[in-house]
Amino acid sequence: MTSPTLHPVVQETTPALIARQLRRAVGEGELAPGQQLNEAELSRRLGVSRGPLREAMQRLTQEGLLVSIRNRGVFVIEVTDDDVRDMYLARTAVERAAAARAIEVDGAHAGARLAEVVGTMAEAVARDDADALTEADLEFHTLLVALAGSPRLSRMHTTLMVETRMCITALEDRYASHSFRLEEHREIAEAVGRCDTAHVDRLLLEHMEDAVGRLRPAEA
């Protein structure tokens, strides 16, 4: 009888754990766009020394979530309409590549996993729970990329999803929660399950274009 393969346990460093906390705070608006980060306050709140905190902040600066201004300090980036367009352009590229790879690896499995998240979205729609719907929406896209099994795509997508959450939080008055969001995701999941790469690609393009339209103000 063959023993299961054992893999090394990867322990995250303190800066990595802090960076994760900061990404969450930025994405959820706890650290608001344009806000200056106070090292002393953050160090106290997180219960860490300033050394690993600075390293974590540097990571987020490299990811584009924070900006360091000489002689002024470190600030959370501000979300503009140009940022929305550019962020969804990048998301479209990453998710199209990930979807094609997920189908190549095991489209039926990927479709089934995505369908589970669609079920969670359906429950949120039935409860008229906009927050839960948004969480499931983001989970769907994170899972789609994870199913590709590409650490690099997932790493890029992590930052993009923080920016997506920032957009939704900062521009929530433009981001209406409608049941059509459920149907868009259901169609993508079903197409992935059928291994219909061309249709998935088209659906993702349309989905991203719709999202940009919702998050940007109407043209004058």
Backbone as ProteinMPNN parsed JSONL, in Angstrom:
{"seq_chain_A": "MTSPTLHPVVQETTPALIARQLRRAVGEGELAPGQQLNEAELSRRLGVSRGPLREAMQRLTQEGLLVSIRNRGVFVIEVTDDDVRDMYLARTAVERAAAARAIEVDGAHAGARLAEVVGTMAEAVARDDADALTEADLEFHTLLVALAGSPRLSRMHTTLMVETRMCITALEDRYASHSFRLEEHREIAEAVGRCDTAHVDRLLLEHMEDAVGRLRPAEA", "coords_chain_A": {"N_chain_A": [[0.852, -1.199, 0.0], [0.646, 2.109, -0.945], [2.002, 4.919, 0.628], [0.538, 8.118, 1.403], [1.659, 11.072, -0.249], [3.845, 13.215, 1.415], [4.144, 16.639, 2.201], [6.311, 19.432, 2.715], [5.727, 21.51, 5.561], [4.787, 24.768, 5.25], [5.695, 27.615, 6.847], [4.546, 30.822, 7.446], [6.333, 33.892, 7.398], [6.735, 36.514, 9.869], [6.53, 39.167, 8.674], [5.071, 38.431, 6.36], [2.643, 37.567, 7.424], [1.784, 39.936, 8.607], [1.573, 41.511, 6.315], [-0.569, 40.246, 5.067], [-2.641, 40.895, 6.83], [-2.67, 43.671, 6.52], [-3.366, 43.882, 3.794], [-5.979, 42.915, 3.887], [-7.159, 44.896, 5.523], [-6.847, 47.147, 3.908], [-8.311, 46.398, 1.625], [-10.903, 46.131, 2.691], [-11.459, 48.655, 3.475], [-10.853, 49.515, 5.998], [-8.401, 50.636, 6.352], [-8.381, 53.48, 4.809], [-8.692, 54.702, 1.37], [-6.096, 56.907, 0.437], [-5.369, 57.381, 3.047], [-2.896, 58.1, 5.501], [-0.39, 55.958, 6.767], [0.277, 55.187, 10.079], [3.046, 54.297, 11.681], [3.652, 53.778, 14.411], [1.12, 53.513, 15.598], [0.024, 51.371, 14.1], [1.861, 49.376, 14.719], [1.355, 49.063, 17.424], [-1.368, 48.254, 17.39], [-1.24, 45.846, 15.976], [0.478, 44.418, 17.506], [3.213, 44.049, 17.04], [6.735, 44.524, 16.284], [8.41, 47.407, 14.838], [10.155, 46.762, 12.769], [9.441, 44.258, 11.231], [6.936, 45.229, 10.495], [7.513, 47.408, 8.831], [8.736, 46.021, 6.745], [6.569, 44.557, 5.806], [4.922, 46.647, 4.963], [6.498, 47.591, 2.908], [6.283, 45.494, 1.112], [3.609, 45.746, 0.325], [3.758, 48.206, -0.857], [5.348, 47.627, -3.067], [3.548, 46.013, -4.365], [1.738, 47.848, -5.166], [-0.358, 48.713, -3.615], [0.08, 50.441, -1.586], [1.584, 53.686, -1.335], [4.667, 55.323, -1.24], [5.658, 58.441, -0.238], [8.151, 60.711, -0.507], [9.536, 62.324, 2.314], [7.048, 62.636, 3.369], [5.526, 60.29, 3.943], [3.875, 57.049, 4.128], [1.147, 56.022, 2.21], [-2.219, 54.83, 1.657], [-3.242, 53.761, -1.54], [-5.28, 55.737, -3.759], [-8.446, 55.212, -5.257], [-9.204, 55.585, -8.594], [-11.155, 56.322, -11.566], [-9.627, 55.632, -13.764], [-7.965, 53.769, -12.573], [-9.814, 51.745, -12.095], [-10.44, 50.893, -14.699], [-7.886, 49.993, -15.551], [-7.268, 48.043, -13.64], [-9.253, 46.106, -14.093], [-8.585, 45.436, -16.672], [-6.168, 44.096, -16.252], [-7.096, 42.029, -14.584], [-8.761, 40.693, -16.365], [-6.921, 39.617, -18.195], [-5.416, 37.875, -16.528], [-7.421, 36.14, -15.5], [-8.555, 35.003, -17.786], [-6.398, 33.537, -18.77], [-6.026, 31.82, -16.597], [-8.466, 30.426, -16.526], [-8.42, 29.005, -18.951], [-6.27, 27.312, -18.451], [-7.231, 25.92, -16.192], [-9.322, 24.48, -17.304], [-7.885, 22.88, -19.038], [-6.445, 21.331, -17.215], [-8.423, 19.984, -15.59], [-11.381, 20.271, -16.482], [-14.025, 19.45, -15.813], [-13.912, 18.976, -13.064], [-13.158, 21.547, -12.197], [-15.385, 23.031, -13.022], [-17.353, 21.925, -11.366], [-16.448, 22.669, -8.812], [-16.606, 25.458, -9.008], [-19.327, 25.69, -9.371], [-20.259, 25.125, -6.84], [-19.677, 27.458, -5.456], [-21.305, 29.182, -6.866], [-23.707, 28.236, -5.931], [-23.603, 29.209, -3.312], [-23.752, 31.918, -3.899], [-26.34, 31.997, -4.93], [-27.832, 31.484, -2.651], [-27.293, 33.812, -1.215], [-28.494, 35.721, -2.862], [-31.142, 34.909, -2.596], [-31.593, 35.602, 0.037], [-31.377, 38.263, -0.172], [-28.948, 39.433, 0.438], [-26.586, 41.559, 0.073], [-23.901, 41.945, 0.833], [-22.977, 39.336, 1.374], [-23.291, 38.269, -1.15], [-21.413, 39.709, -2.626], [-19.057, 38.829, -1.353], [-19.094, 36.101, -2.055], [-18.943, 36.379, -4.801], [-16.324, 37.435, -5.14], [-14.947, 35.268, -4.079], [-15.493, 33.324, -6.002], [-14.0, 34.171, -8.247], [-11.422, 34.145, -7.199], [-11.145, 31.411, -6.684], [-11.375, 30.423, -9.295], [-8.942, 31.223, -10.456], [-7.161, 29.923, -8.725], [-7.648, 27.268, -9.383], [-6.207, 26.886, -11.647], [-3.739, 26.194, -10.83], [-1.409, 27.673, -10.799], [1.102, 29.267, -9.205], [2.144, 31.824, -9.746], [0.185, 33.193, -11.265], [-1.807, 33.193, -9.308], [-0.563, 34.732, -7.338], [-0.341, 37.261, -8.562], [-3.039, 37.734, -8.922], [-4.005, 37.937, -6.343], [-3.284, 40.512, -5.411], [-4.741, 42.019, -7.273], [-7.341, 41.352, -6.533], [-7.546, 42.507, -4.032], [-7.491, 45.172, -4.809], [-9.823, 45.167, -6.298], [-11.721, 44.78, -4.278], [-11.296, 47.146, -2.92], [-12.225, 48.969, -4.833], [-14.95, 48.301, -4.934], [-15.676, 48.862, -2.299], [-15.017, 51.61, -2.048], [-16.536, 52.704, -4.108], [-19.154, 51.933, -3.708], [-21.703, 52.929, -4.053], [-22.113, 52.865, -6.721], [-22.116, 50.252, -7.313], [-24.329, 48.163, -7.829], [-26.186, 45.44, -6.468], [-27.358, 42.806, -8.14], [-29.452, 40.137, -9.303], [-28.562, 39.319, -11.743], [-25.87, 39.103, -11.614], [-25.517, 36.659, -10.446], [-26.394, 34.927, -12.479], [-24.505, 35.419, -14.496], [-22.171, 34.321, -13.369], [-22.998, 31.7, -13.036], [-23.243, 30.867, -15.688], [-20.567, 31.01, -16.505], [-19.382, 29.037, -14.849], [-20.733, 26.742, -15.738], [-19.904, 26.618, -18.41], [-17.164, 26.234, -18.065], [-17.246, 23.699, -16.886], [-18.133, 22.23, -19.075], [-15.923, 22.279, -20.56], [-15.635, 24.218, -22.493], [-13.716, 26.202, -23.804], [-13.545, 28.474, -25.515], [-16.051, 29.67, -25.202], [-16.05, 30.245, -22.462], [-13.986, 32.104, -22.395], [-15.122, 34.209, -23.86], [-17.314, 34.809, -22.203], [-16.01, 35.674, -19.866], [-14.741, 37.999, -20.783], [-17.011, 39.599, -21.383], [-18.146, 39.698, -18.844], [-16.223, 41.12, -17.341], [-16.248, 43.557, -18.703], [-18.843, 44.388, -18.133], [-18.594, 44.739, -15.368], [-16.783, 46.883, -15.179], [-18.379, 48.837, -16.314], [-20.347, 49.067, -14.338], [-18.906, 50.037, -12.18], [-17.903, 52.433, -12.97], [-18.769, 55.914, -13.413], [-21.672, 57.101, -15.19], [-21.183, 58.096, -18.554], [-20.883, 61.488, -19.525]], "CA_chain_A": [[0.0, 0.0, 0.0], [1.468, 3.31, -1.085], [1.687, 5.975, 1.592], [0.284, 9.408, 0.766], [2.822, 11.955, -0.35], [3.909, 14.263, 2.426], [4.743, 17.873, 1.709], [6.809, 20.276, 3.808], [4.806, 22.513, 6.102], [5.327, 26.101, 5.012], [5.299, 28.566, 7.876], [4.703, 32.186, 6.97], [7.126, 34.788, 8.232], [5.946, 37.58, 10.5], [6.15, 40.195, 7.693], [4.034, 37.911, 5.47], [1.386, 37.582, 8.179], [1.387, 41.348, 8.737], [1.151, 41.96, 4.985], [-1.918, 39.728, 4.828], [-3.557, 41.717, 7.629], [-2.761, 44.997, 5.905], [-4.15, 43.742, 2.557], [-7.397, 42.809, 4.264], [-7.606, 46.193, 6.019], [-6.943, 48.044, 2.752], [-9.42, 45.955, 0.782], [-12.198, 46.338, 3.334], [-11.651, 50.069, 3.76], [-10.45, 49.856, 7.366], [-7.384, 51.628, 5.998], [-9.109, 54.1, 3.709], [-7.891, 55.276, 0.282], [-5.514, 58.211, 0.754], [-5.001, 57.48, 4.462], [-1.489, 57.922, 5.835], [-0.192, 54.897, 7.75], [1.036, 55.585, 11.257], [3.79, 53.107, 12.092], [3.534, 53.539, 15.847], [-0.235, 53.031, 15.875], [-0.133, 50.038, 13.521], [2.685, 48.464, 15.499], [0.63, 48.797, 18.669], [-2.591, 47.502, 17.108], [-0.909, 44.504, 15.511], [1.301, 43.74, 18.498], [4.485, 43.662, 16.42], [7.743, 45.582, 16.27], [8.36, 48.204, 13.614], [10.947, 46.152, 11.709], [8.607, 43.455, 10.33], [5.848, 46.053, 9.969], [8.057, 48.16, 7.688], [8.937, 45.074, 5.652], [5.237, 44.259, 5.263], [4.472, 47.827, 4.233], [7.281, 47.643, 1.673], [5.684, 44.512, 0.203], [2.376, 46.302, -0.236], [4.174, 49.296, -1.735], [5.777, 46.983, -4.3], [2.345, 45.489, -5.017], [0.952, 48.969, -5.659], [-1.494, 49.012, -2.734], [0.509, 51.597, -0.805], [2.522, 54.541, -2.054], [5.571, 56.028, -0.34], [5.957, 59.795, -0.719], [9.343, 61.187, 0.212], [9.375, 63.381, 3.326], [5.657, 62.723, 3.833], [5.128, 59.048, 4.577], [3.286, 55.984, 3.326], [-0.297, 56.227, 2.107], [-3.019, 53.881, 0.883], [-3.551, 54.335, -2.85], [-6.653, 56.184, -3.983], [-9.064, 54.551, -6.402], [-9.75, 56.482, -9.607], [-11.809, 55.616, -12.668], [-8.559, 55.034, -14.568], [-7.55, 52.576, -11.85], [-10.835, 50.717, -12.322], [-10.234, 50.36, -16.046], [-6.627, 49.283, -15.633], [-7.334, 46.863, -12.798], [-10.057, 45.083, -14.765], [-7.797, 44.982, -17.821], [-5.236, 43.095, -15.735], [-7.871, 40.881, -14.133], [-9.232, 39.96, -17.544], [-5.798, 38.841, -18.725], [-5.076, 36.8, -15.596], [-8.497, 35.16, -15.355], [-8.694, 34.253, -19.04], [-5.311, 32.56, -18.801], [-6.28, 30.826, -15.554], [-9.611, 29.592, -16.918], [-7.958, 28.086, -19.998], [-5.429, 26.304, -17.82], [-8.082, 25.098, -15.318], [-10.042, 23.551, -18.195], [-6.889, 21.923, -19.534], [-6.089, 20.427, -16.117], [-9.595, 19.14, -15.307], [-12.511, 21.185, -16.608], [-15.21, 18.96, -15.102], [-13.689, 19.242, -11.634], [-13.185, 22.994, -12.001], [-16.772, 23.469, -13.139], [-18.096, 21.491, -10.177], [-16.029, 23.511, -7.686], [-17.166, 26.79, -9.225], [-20.777, 25.581, -9.183], [-20.505, 25.193, -5.4], [-19.673, 28.876, -5.079], [-22.538, 29.734, -7.452], [-24.763, 27.887, -4.979], [-23.51, 30.181, -2.214], [-24.266, 33.176, -4.437], [-27.798, 31.865, -5.046], [-28.365, 31.631, -1.298], [-27.197, 35.228, -0.87], [-29.537, 36.421, -3.624], [-32.428, 34.556, -2.002], [-31.697, 36.349, 1.306], [-31.166, 39.67, -0.498], [-27.78, 39.798, 1.236], [-25.627, 42.107, -0.884], [-22.532, 41.726, 1.301], [-22.642, 37.924, 1.163], [-23.191, 38.076, -2.589], [-20.121, 40.239, -3.043], [-18.02, 37.926, -0.859], [-19.111, 34.897, -2.889], [-18.468, 36.829, -6.116], [-14.867, 37.494, -5.07], [-14.486, 33.894, -3.864], [-15.6, 32.634, -7.292], [-12.878, 34.539, -9.115], [-10.205, 33.653, -6.555], [-11.111, 29.973, -6.922], [-11.121, 30.202, -10.718], [-7.499, 31.347, -10.685], [-6.486, 28.873, -7.957], [-7.828, 25.994, -10.079], [-5.185, 26.781, -12.697], [-2.541, 25.615, -10.231], [-0.245, 28.507, -11.122], [1.414, 30.18, -8.1], [2.39, 33.187, -10.219], [-1.112, 33.796, -11.558], [-2.498, 33.42, -8.035], [0.098, 35.834, -6.643], [-0.774, 38.5, -9.217], [-4.476, 37.897, -8.736], [-4.257, 38.339, -4.957], [-3.242, 41.978, -5.366], [-5.852, 42.54, -8.066], [-8.589, 41.185, -5.8], [-7.57, 43.552, -3.0], [-7.889, 46.403, -5.501], [-11.249, 45.023, -6.636], [-12.49, 45.041, -3.054], [-11.184, 48.585, -2.674], [-13.129, 49.636, -5.769], [-16.328, 48.052, -4.514], [-15.886, 49.578, -1.042], [-14.96, 53.057, -2.272], [-17.53, 53.124, -5.097], [-20.271, 51.022, -3.502], [-22.955, 53.515, -4.52], [-22.248, 52.538, -8.144], [-22.045, 48.805, -7.494], [-25.605, 47.575, -7.448], [-26.201, 43.984, -6.393], [-28.521, 42.296, -8.864], [-29.403, 38.694, -9.519], [-27.88, 38.999, -12.998], [-24.515, 38.698, -11.249], [-25.589, 35.22, -10.219], [-26.505, 34.23, -13.758], [-23.224, 35.526, -15.19], [-21.245, 33.361, -12.781], [-23.5, 30.359, -13.329], [-22.889, 30.572, -17.079], [-19.121, 30.753, -16.57], [-19.13, 27.742, -14.224], [-21.243, 25.675, -16.609], [-19.039, 26.545, -19.595], [-15.92, 25.601, -17.62], [-17.537, 22.28, -16.712], [-18.255, 21.611, -20.403], [-14.61, 22.453, -21.201], [-15.843, 25.077, -23.66], [-12.756, 27.273, -23.553], [-13.873, 29.683, -26.285], [-17.22, 30.318, -24.598], [-15.609, 30.794, -21.18], [-13.199, 33.295, -22.7], [-16.055, 35.26, -24.243], [-18.097, 35.166, -21.023], [-15.168, 36.456, -18.966], [-14.596, 39.336, -21.369], [-18.27, 40.317, -21.182], [-18.319, 39.884, -17.403], [-15.335, 42.196, -16.906], [-16.747, 44.802, -19.28], [-20.023, 44.761, -17.339], [-18.136, 45.203, -14.059], [-16.236, 48.232, -15.363], [-19.525, 49.714, -16.533], [-21.043, 49.302, -13.079], [-18.066, 50.752, -11.226], [-17.586, 53.772, -13.477], [-19.96, 56.756, -13.541], [-22.191, 57.215, -16.547], [-20.509, 59.128, -19.358], [-21.702, 62.693, -19.728]], "C_chain_A": [[0.887, 1.249, 0.0], [1.038, 4.371, -0.089], [1.428, 7.28, 0.865], [1.528, 10.265, 0.777], [2.746, 13.042, 0.706], [4.622, 15.473, 1.849], [5.233, 18.693, 2.895], [5.755, 21.276, 4.255], [5.453, 23.88, 5.949], [4.797, 27.052, 6.069], [5.565, 29.979, 7.375], [5.548, 32.998, 7.938], [6.219, 35.852, 8.835], [5.588, 38.689, 9.509], [5.049, 39.721, 6.745], [2.675, 37.919, 6.154], [0.864, 39.014, 8.338], [0.875, 41.863, 7.403], [-0.261, 41.474, 4.682], [-2.962, 40.552, 5.587], [-3.759, 43.091, 6.998], [-3.552, 44.945, 4.603], [-5.636, 43.691, 2.871], [-7.933, 44.17, 4.692], [-7.765, 47.204, 4.881], [-8.162, 47.671, 1.91], [-10.781, 46.265, 1.371], [-12.429, 47.782, 3.741], [-11.347, 50.464, 5.19], [-9.289, 50.838, 7.324], [-7.88, 52.265, 4.71], [-8.184, 54.624, 2.621], [-7.398, 56.675, 0.65], [-5.051, 58.352, 2.185], [-3.503, 57.274, 4.646], [-1.364, 56.86, 6.922], [0.725, 55.401, 8.861], [1.734, 54.346, 11.815], [3.588, 52.779, 13.565], [2.163, 52.952, 16.186], [-0.437, 51.618, 15.346], [0.666, 49.0, 14.298], [1.979, 48.076, 16.794], [-0.588, 47.927, 18.425], [-2.308, 46.057, 16.722], [-0.061, 43.719, 16.507], [2.622, 43.259, 17.938], [5.465, 44.829, 16.511], [7.722, 46.278, 14.915], [9.142, 47.585, 12.462], [10.126, 45.31, 10.744], [7.43, 44.231, 9.75], [6.328, 46.823, 8.75], [8.269, 47.245, 6.49], [7.602, 44.731, 4.994], [4.71, 45.432, 4.447], [5.224, 47.966, 2.914], [6.722, 46.664, 0.648], [4.441, 45.092, -0.463], [2.664, 47.491, -1.133], [4.61, 48.729, -3.087], [4.582, 46.434, -5.078], [1.455, 46.609, -5.568], [-0.243, 49.315, -4.8], [-1.197, 50.195, -1.814], [1.462, 52.418, -1.671], [3.353, 55.303, -1.03], [5.942, 57.365, -0.959], [7.077, 60.371, 0.136], [9.013, 62.382, 1.098], [7.925, 63.545, 3.796], [5.208, 61.446, 4.523], [4.551, 58.058, 3.586], [1.769, 56.11, 3.38], [-0.944, 55.062, 1.357], [-3.335, 54.526, -0.461], [-5.009, 54.775, -2.913], [-7.178, 55.577, -5.277], [-9.657, 55.594, -7.343], [-10.44, 55.658, -10.689], [-10.781, 54.982, -13.606], [-8.046, 53.762, -13.916], [-8.527, 51.43, -12.088], [-10.63, 50.066, -13.68], [-8.984, 49.491, -16.115], [-6.66, 47.99, -14.822], [-8.136, 45.748, -13.463], [-9.39, 44.594, -16.044], [-6.843, 43.867, -17.382], [-5.975, 41.847, -15.265], [-8.349, 40.033, -15.307], [-8.125, 39.074, -18.092], [-5.485, 37.647, -17.832], [-6.16, 35.727, -15.573], [-8.753, 34.378, -16.637], [-7.623, 33.179, -19.134], [-5.559, 31.444, -17.79], [-7.413, 29.889, -15.941], [-9.191, 28.574, -17.977], [-7.119, 26.965, -19.403], [-6.257, 25.37, -16.928], [-8.858, 24.072, -16.138], [-9.096, 22.474, -18.708], [-6.545, 20.888, -18.456], [-7.23, 19.456, -15.822], [-10.836, 20.037, -15.29], [-13.735, 20.744, -15.824], [-15.095, 19.237, -13.609], [-13.789, 20.741, -11.344], [-14.614, 23.52, -12.058], [-17.588, 23.121, -11.915], [-17.743, 22.353, -8.97], [-16.627, 24.91, -7.806], [-18.681, 26.784, -9.001], [-21.137, 25.631, -7.701], [-20.568, 26.647, -4.926], [-20.902, 29.573, -5.659], [-23.722, 29.418, -6.541], [-24.78, 28.838, -3.795], [-24.047, 31.538, -2.659], [-25.787, 33.144, -4.516], [-28.458, 32.035, -3.683], [-28.354, 33.094, -0.865], [-28.261, 36.044, -1.586], [-30.901, 36.163, -3.006], [-32.665, 35.317, -0.702], [-31.634, 37.852, 1.081], [-30.015, 40.239, 0.323], [-26.672, 40.253, 0.288], [-24.186, 41.845, -0.467], [-22.092, 40.283, 1.056], [-22.484, 37.62, -0.32], [-21.842, 38.555, -3.105], [-18.985, 39.335, -2.592], [-17.94, 36.666, -1.719], [-18.618, 35.204, -4.299], [-16.937, 36.826, -6.142], [-14.27, 36.097, -4.879], [-14.476, 33.109, -5.174], [-14.367, 32.903, -8.143], [-11.541, 34.098, -8.525], [-10.041, 32.159, -6.804], [-10.79, 29.662, -8.382], [-9.625, 30.245, -11.014], [-6.747, 30.24, -9.946], [-6.547, 27.53, -8.68], [-6.841, 25.806, -11.23], [-3.907, 26.148, -12.161], [-1.27, 26.381, -10.544], [0.034, 29.479, -9.979], [1.592, 31.625, -8.556], [1.088, 33.899, -10.578], [-1.847, 34.118, -10.269], [-1.89, 34.604, -7.293], [-0.322, 37.171, -7.25], [-2.24, 38.784, -8.911], [-4.818, 38.35, -7.317], [-4.281, 39.858, -4.836], [-4.418, 42.579, -6.12], [-7.177, 42.417, -7.319], [-8.688, 42.154, -4.628], [-8.026, 44.864, -3.626], [-9.362, 46.35, -5.902], [-12.107, 45.334, -5.428], [-12.45, 46.522, -2.703], [-12.161, 49.353, -3.56], [-14.574, 49.504, -5.305], [-16.648, 48.833, -3.25], [-15.968, 51.085, -1.266], [-16.079, 53.555, -3.179], [-18.816, 52.306, -4.956], [-21.603, 51.597, -3.981], [-23.181, 53.248, -6.006], [-22.393, 51.037, -8.368], [-23.33, 48.159, -6.985], [-25.506, 46.056, -7.441], [-27.474, 43.478, -7.034], [-28.344, 40.808, -9.103], [-28.701, 38.34, -10.824], [-26.431, 38.626, -12.725], [-24.468, 37.194, -11.029], [-25.593, 34.469, -11.546], [-25.206, 34.285, -14.556], [-22.246, 34.478, -14.675], [-21.702, 31.926, -13.038], [-23.109, 29.942, -14.754], [-21.4, 30.254, -17.215], [-18.812, 29.369, -16.008], [-19.571, 26.592, -15.128], [-20.367, 25.509, -17.843], [-17.69, 25.92, -19.252], [-16.132, 24.094, -17.496], [-17.678, 21.536, -18.022], [-16.929, 21.651, -21.165], [-14.728, 23.265, -22.489], [-14.989, 26.333, -23.49], [-13.124, 28.575, -24.263], [-15.04, 30.426, -25.66], [-16.867, 30.938, -23.251], [-14.855, 32.093, -21.403], [-14.112, 34.464, -23.04], [-16.871, 35.747, -23.031], [-17.284, 36.013, -20.046], [-14.955, 37.868, -19.489], [-15.842, 40.177, -21.12], [-18.488, 40.651, -19.704], [-17.474, 41.048, -16.9], [-15.787, 43.547, -17.462], [-17.969, 45.303, -18.517], [-19.608, 45.353, -15.995], [-17.576, 46.612, -14.148], [-17.371, 49.232, -15.563], [-20.263, 50.036, -15.252], [-20.25, 50.187, -12.142], [-17.652, 52.137, -11.706], [-18.86, 54.579, -13.581], [-20.411, 56.796, -14.997], [-21.482, 58.338, -17.271], [-21.461, 60.309, -19.574], [-22.126, 62.791, -21.172]], "O_chain_A": [[1.765, 1.405, 0.849], [-0.147, 4.685, 0.026], [2.028, 7.535, -0.179], [2.346, 10.193, 1.694], [1.72, 13.701, 0.87], [5.588, 15.339, 1.098], [4.631, 18.651, 3.968], [4.996, 21.813, 3.448], [6.546, 24.117, 6.465], [3.59, 27.268, 6.172], [6.67, 30.296, 6.935], [5.477, 32.808, 9.152], [5.094, 36.067, 8.382], [4.437, 39.127, 9.496], [4.185, 40.509, 6.361], [1.666, 38.244, 5.528], [-0.335, 39.269, 8.221], [-0.133, 42.568, 7.351], [-1.06, 42.21, 4.103], [-4.027, 40.865, 5.055], [-4.876, 43.608, 6.948], [-4.33, 45.857, 4.322], [-6.448, 44.337, 2.208], [-9.025, 44.565, 4.285], [-8.693, 48.013, 4.883], [-8.95, 48.538, 1.531], [-11.71, 46.621, 0.647], [-13.479, 48.108, 4.295], [-11.554, 51.616, 5.571], [-9.198, 51.751, 8.145], [-7.807, 51.657, 3.643], [-7.03, 54.956, 2.892], [-8.168, 57.517, 1.111], [-4.402, 59.342, 2.522], [-2.909, 56.39, 4.03], [-2.133, 56.855, 7.883], [1.793, 55.961, 8.612], [1.084, 53.453, 12.358], [3.375, 51.62, 13.92], [2.062, 52.006, 16.968], [-0.994, 50.764, 16.036], [0.202, 47.88, 14.51], [2.001, 46.917, 17.207], [-0.826, 46.969, 19.161], [-3.051, 45.151, 17.099], [0.101, 42.506, 16.374], [3.106, 42.19, 18.308], [5.077, 45.967, 16.779], [7.099, 45.801, 13.967], [8.835, 47.847, 11.299], [10.104, 45.604, 9.549], [6.972, 43.934, 8.647], [5.625, 46.886, 7.742], [8.014, 47.638, 5.352], [7.516, 44.626, 3.77], [4.128, 45.246, 3.378], [4.654, 48.407, 1.915], [6.69, 46.962, -0.546], [4.248, 44.945, -1.67], [1.909, 47.764, -2.066], [4.277, 49.288, -4.133], [4.603, 46.395, -6.308], [0.532, 46.351, -6.341], [-1.07, 50.132, -5.204], [-2.11, 50.862, -1.328], [2.064, 51.906, -2.615], [2.816, 55.859, -0.072], [6.474, 57.42, -2.067], [6.948, 60.496, 1.354], [8.316, 63.312, 0.693], [7.61, 64.479, 4.533], [4.575, 61.504, 5.577], [4.71, 58.199, 2.374], [1.183, 56.281, 4.449], [-0.308, 54.401, 0.537], [-3.66, 55.712, -0.516], [-5.861, 54.242, -2.201], [-6.449, 55.446, -6.261], [-10.507, 56.389, -6.943], [-10.316, 54.434, -10.717], [-11.031, 53.921, -14.178], [-7.727, 52.79, -14.602], [-8.117, 50.282, -12.262], [-10.645, 48.841, -13.801], [-9.012, 48.39, -16.665], [-6.143, 46.963, -15.262], [-7.748, 44.582, -13.406], [-9.606, 43.454, -16.456], [-6.725, 42.836, -18.044], [-5.528, 40.729, -15.52], [-8.34, 38.804, -15.242], [-8.362, 37.911, -18.418], [-5.308, 36.532, -18.323], [-5.854, 34.535, -15.622], [-9.13, 33.207, -16.58], [-7.9, 32.047, -19.53], [-5.334, 30.27, -18.082], [-7.327, 28.684, -15.708], [-9.572, 27.406, -17.9], [-7.242, 25.807, -19.802], [-6.015, 24.163, -16.908], [-9.028, 22.93, -15.712], [-9.463, 21.302, -18.8], [-6.376, 19.707, -18.758], [-7.025, 18.243, -15.806], [-11.279, 20.496, -14.237], [-14.417, 21.578, -15.229], [-16.052, 19.676, -12.971], [-14.421, 21.153, -10.372], [-15.008, 24.355, -11.243], [-18.417, 23.912, -11.468], [-18.621, 22.729, -8.193], [-17.098, 25.476, -6.82], [-19.244, 27.758, -8.503], [-22.205, 26.125, -7.342], [-21.406, 27.01, -4.101], [-21.476, 30.454, -5.02], [-24.633, 30.234, -6.396], [-25.847, 29.23, -3.325], [-24.716, 32.229, -1.891], [-26.451, 34.134, -4.209], [-29.516, 32.654, -3.572], [-29.295, 33.562, -0.224], [-28.86, 36.946, -1.002], [-31.723, 37.073, -2.898], [-33.806, 35.643, -0.372], [-31.812, 38.633, 2.016], [-30.083, 41.358, 0.833], [-25.914, 39.435, -0.235], [-23.339, 41.555, -1.311], [-20.98, 40.035, 0.59], [-21.641, 36.809, -0.706], [-21.207, 37.889, -3.923], [-18.047, 39.094, -3.352], [-16.849, 36.216, -2.069], [-17.949, 34.377, -4.918], [-16.329, 36.277, -7.061], [-13.223, 35.779, -5.444], [-13.562, 32.324, -5.427], [-13.765, 31.98, -8.692], [-10.63, 33.721, -9.262], [-8.942, 31.689, -7.1], [-10.021, 28.745, -8.671], [-9.107, 29.396, -11.74], [-5.795, 29.678, -10.486], [-5.606, 26.741, -8.601], [-6.664, 24.693, -11.726], [-3.091, 25.632, -12.925], [-0.18, 25.81, -10.554], [-0.724, 30.43, -9.794], [1.231, 32.551, -7.83], [0.903, 35.068, -10.239], [-2.444, 35.187, -10.141], [-2.613, 35.393, -6.685], [-0.625, 38.113, -6.519], [-2.628, 39.927, -8.672], [-5.8, 39.062, -7.109], [-5.191, 40.424, -4.23], [-5.026, 43.544, -5.657], [-8.045, 43.28, -7.453], [-9.785, 42.578, -4.266], [-8.845, 45.582, -3.053], [-10.064, 47.361, -5.853], [-13.097, 46.059, -5.528], [-13.443, 47.087, -2.244], [-12.839, 50.271, -3.1], [-15.324, 50.48, -5.288], [-17.733, 49.4, -3.118], [-16.864, 51.753, -0.75], [-16.528, 54.693, -3.044], [-19.489, 52.019, -5.946], [-22.53, 50.846, -4.283], [-24.299, 53.385, -6.501], [-22.744, 50.595, -9.462], [-23.397, 47.675, -5.855], [-24.838, 45.458, -8.285], [-28.564, 43.706, -6.509], [-27.227, 40.29, -9.103], [-28.284, 37.196, -11.009], [-25.82, 37.909, -13.517], [-23.49, 36.538, -11.385], [-24.872, 33.485, -11.71], [-24.842, 33.313, -15.217], [-21.567, 33.82, -15.463], [-20.874, 31.037, -13.236], [-22.697, 28.806, -14.987], [-21.018, 29.342, -17.949], [-18.062, 28.607, -16.618], [-18.865, 25.593, -15.264], [-20.112, 24.385, -18.277], [-17.132, 25.165, -20.048], [-15.3, 23.306, -17.947], [-17.381, 20.344, -18.092], [-16.823, 21.125, -22.273], [-14.003, 23.023, -23.454], [-15.482, 27.386, -23.084], [-13.026, 29.654, -23.679], [-15.036, 31.655, -25.589], [-17.329, 32.033, -22.931], [-15.062, 33.07, -20.683], [-13.902, 35.58, -22.565], [-17.087, 36.947, -22.862], [-17.807, 36.963, -19.463], [-14.987, 38.828, -18.719], [-15.746, 41.329, -20.698], [-18.952, 41.738, -19.36], [-17.953, 41.872, -16.12], [-15.715, 44.562, -16.769], [-18.112, 46.503, -18.282], [-20.186, 46.337, -15.535], [-17.86, 47.449, -13.29], [-17.324, 50.344, -15.038], [-20.755, 51.152, -15.084], [-20.818, 50.988, -11.399], [-17.112, 52.928, -10.932], [-19.929, 54.015, -13.811], [-19.625, 56.554, -15.913], [-21.208, 59.392, -16.697], [-22.664, 60.141, -19.776], [-22.822, 63.734, -21.549]]}, "name": "protein", "num_of_chains": 1, "seq": "MTSPTLHPVVQETTPALIARQLRRAVGEGELAPGQQLNEAELSRRLGVSRGPLREAMQRLTQEGLLVSIRNRGVFVIEVTDDDVRDMYLARTAVERAAAARAIEVDGAHAGARLAEVVGTMAEAVARDDADALTEADLEFHTLLVALAGSPRLSRMHTTLMVETRMCITALEDRYASHSFRLEEHREIAEAVGRCDTAHVDRLLLEHMEDAVGRLRPAEA"}
